[in-house]
Amino acid sequence: MKTLKLIWETYVIRQEVSKLSFIYSYEENGYIWNCNEITEKLENQIKDLWLYFEVIEPIEINEEYIVKQKNLRAQNKYNKYIDRSCSTSQKANNTKLSQQESNFLSLAEPVKIWHHSEGKHRKLIEKSRKIMDKRVELWNKAEEYDDKAEYWKNKKFLTTSEKEEKKQRAESLENKALELWRNDYKVWDEYTCWHAYKPMIIAKINKNTVKVDSGSKWEIKYSKDFSEYMLKAKEILLDTAQEAQDFDAVWETFM
């Protein structure tokens, strides 16, 4: 098994590289791919893109490795947008009038018509307006960068096994909350009706909520006070969990 790493001196279209099944590795700082042997066809395909390649130490490219690179990309995106937000905010703060001009405008003197200072005064007011518009534009752009940074900060890629574990933890949290909810609502005002050619139980849970099929999860999950039972269930499970951080991550899916 050989691991190839692409080398280039100019920008490469990612779609074209992806057609060759190469993936970008942030650890190797380049596109890599595993192959049993380097065929002439593969060499020609790489040369057609004006690229070169080298054989590096074998790397096991599996699902865990690919997910790791995706998380590294998310981290790099977060750092990039945080840096852009800071630089844009700094640029906005530095965009201002000189101290002398600012002191003059703070006096709030009216423009003197037909005075020799009228033109200079009006130009200074217009300059102040443009500077303020520019600062507002930069502040808005910094907020956009903050939003993008927040998105990539919360972006977490998981492997198939991690997704399954997270799903199981979420189900255990939900089932515990359902158990607590049912214990408090043992007596319901129920009656039978026909829906979609089959009888269903209608349960009147509270004054503002009427739900269908009293045994179903979705009926209880969307009741008015179910969020309180989710909090109680989380507290109970956190006491018995070995890693409380896992349940904190699960809880975010219910917010």
N, C-alpha and C positions, 0 to 999 in steps of 0.2 A: 504493500500500500504506500503510495506516494502522495505528498501534499504539495500542490502547486500554489505559488503566490504570484499574482499579476503585478507587473511593474509598469508604470507609465510616467510620461513627462508632461502630458497635457490632460485636460478634462476628458473623461470618458462617459458616454451615455450609459446610465445604469441599466436601462432596459436591455441594451445589447449585451452587457456583461451577464445579466441574469439569464439570458437565453443559454449561456454556456454552463448554467447551474453553479456559478461561483457565488459565494456569500461574502459579505464584508465582515472582516474581523477587526474589532477595535484594538485587540491586543497585539495583532500583527501589523496593524495599520495598512491593510490592503485586502484585496479579494483573494480568497483561498478556495481550494477544491481538492477533494481526494479522488485519485484514480489509480487503477492497477498498473497502467502503462501509458506512456505518452505517445499517442499515435500521430501519424503525419497529418491526418485530418484535423486533429485538435490544434496542432501547431499552426496550420494554415488559418484556422478560424481566429486564433489569437493574433496572428500577424495581420489579418485583414482589418483588425481594429487598431492597428498601429500600437500594439502592446508587446511587452516582453514578459517572460516568466522565469521563475527560479524554483528549484526544489528545496524545500525547507524540512525541518524535523517533522515527522508524521504527527498529525493532530487528529484526534477522534472527533469528528463532526457529527454529533448526535443532537437529539432534541434539547438536552440540557445545555449544550454549547451554544446552539442557536438562540435559545431563550436568554442566555447570559449576554450575548451580543446585543439583543434587542433592549435589555435593561441598561446596558452600557450606553446605547444610543439615546435612550430616554434621559439618562443622567447628563449626557453631553448636551442634549437639547435644553435641559433645565439650566445648566450652567451658562449656555450661550444666551438665553433670553434674560437671565438675571443680570449678566454683564451688560447687555444692551439696555436694559431698563435703568441700571445705575448710570451708564454713560449718557443716556438721553435725559435723565433727570438732572444730572450735573450740567449738561449743556443748556437745559432750560433755565437753571438757576444762574448761569453765567451770562445769559442773554438779557442784558439790562442797560439802562442809560448810565452815563458817567455820573459821578457824584455831583459835579457842578450842575449838570442838566437836571438831575433829580431834585436838587435843592431849589433850583429856579421854578420848576413846575409845582413844587410843594407850596410855594407862596400863593398859588391860585390867582395870579394876577390876570385881569382881562386883557384880551388882545387890543392893542392901541391902534385904532384905525388911522391910516395915513401917516403913522409914525415910521421912522426908519427901521424900527425893530419889528414891524408887523410881519414881514416875510420870514424872518428868522424864527419868530415866535410860532407861526403857523407850521413851519417845517418841523420844529421840535415837537409840537403836539402830534403831528402825523407820524413822526418817527416813534414816539411813545406808543401810539396806537398799534403800529405794525409790530413793534417789539412784544407788546402784550399778546397780540394774535399769534405770534410765533411761539411764545412761551406756552400758551394754551394748547397749541398744536403738539408741541413736544411733550407736555404733560399727558395729553391723551394717548400719544404713542407709547409713552412709558407705561401707562396703565394697560395697554394692549400687550406689551411684553410681559408685564406681571401676570396677566391672565394666562398667557401661553406657558409661562414658567410654572404656574400653579398646576396647569393641566399635565405637563410632563413630570412634575414632581409626584403626582398621584398616579401616574401611569405605571402599572406593574404587570409584567408579563409572567405567566406561569406555565409550567409544563403540564402535561396531561395528568400525571399523578398528583401534582400540587392542586390542580383544579378539582380533582376528585376528593382530595382531603378537605379542601375548603368547602366543597358542597356538603360533605358529611358533617363538618362542624356546624355549618349553617342549618342543616336539618336538625341536628341535636339541639341547637339553640331554639329553633322554632318549635320543635316538639315539646320542649320543656315549658315554653311559654303557653302552648296550647293546653298542656296539662294543668298549669296554674289557672288558666282562664276557665276551663271546664269545672274546676273545683268550686269556683265562685258562682257559676251559673248552672247549678244542678236542676233548678226548677224553671222551666220556660213555659211561656204561653204558646202552645203548639196547636196546629190543626193541619189536616191533610188536604192537599189540592192536587189537581192534575196538570202536569206540565210536560209537553213533548211526549204525550201518550204514555206517561208513567207517573205514578203517585210520588209526590215529594213532600217532605215535612217543612212547613214554614214556621220559623221560630222568631218571635218578637223579642229581641234582646233588650232594647230600651226604647224610650219614647221616640227617638229620632231614627232608629235603625231597624229595618225589617230584612232578614236574611233568609236565603233558601237553603234547604238541606242541612239540618242542624249538625250533622256529623262531618261535614266537609271542612277542610282547613281554610279555604278561601272565605267562607262565611265568617269565621272567627277572626281571621287576619285583618279584615277590613272593618271590623267593629270599631266603635269610637274610642274605646279605652284599651285596645290591644297593645299599643306602644308601651303602656305602663307595665304590662306583663312581660314584654320583651326585656325591659330594664331589670325586672326582678329575676327573670331567667338568666340574664347575663351575669348578675351578681352571684347567683348560685353556682353557675358553671365556672366562673372565675375562681371561686374558692377551691374548686376541685381540679382545675386545670393545671397542668405542669408548666405550660407556657401561656401566660395571660395575654401576651402580645398577639397570639394567634386569634384569640377571641375578640380582641380589639379590631383586628382587621376584618373579621367576620361581621362585627357589629356595624362597620361602615357601610356594608351592603344593605343594611336595613334602614339607613338614615335617608 
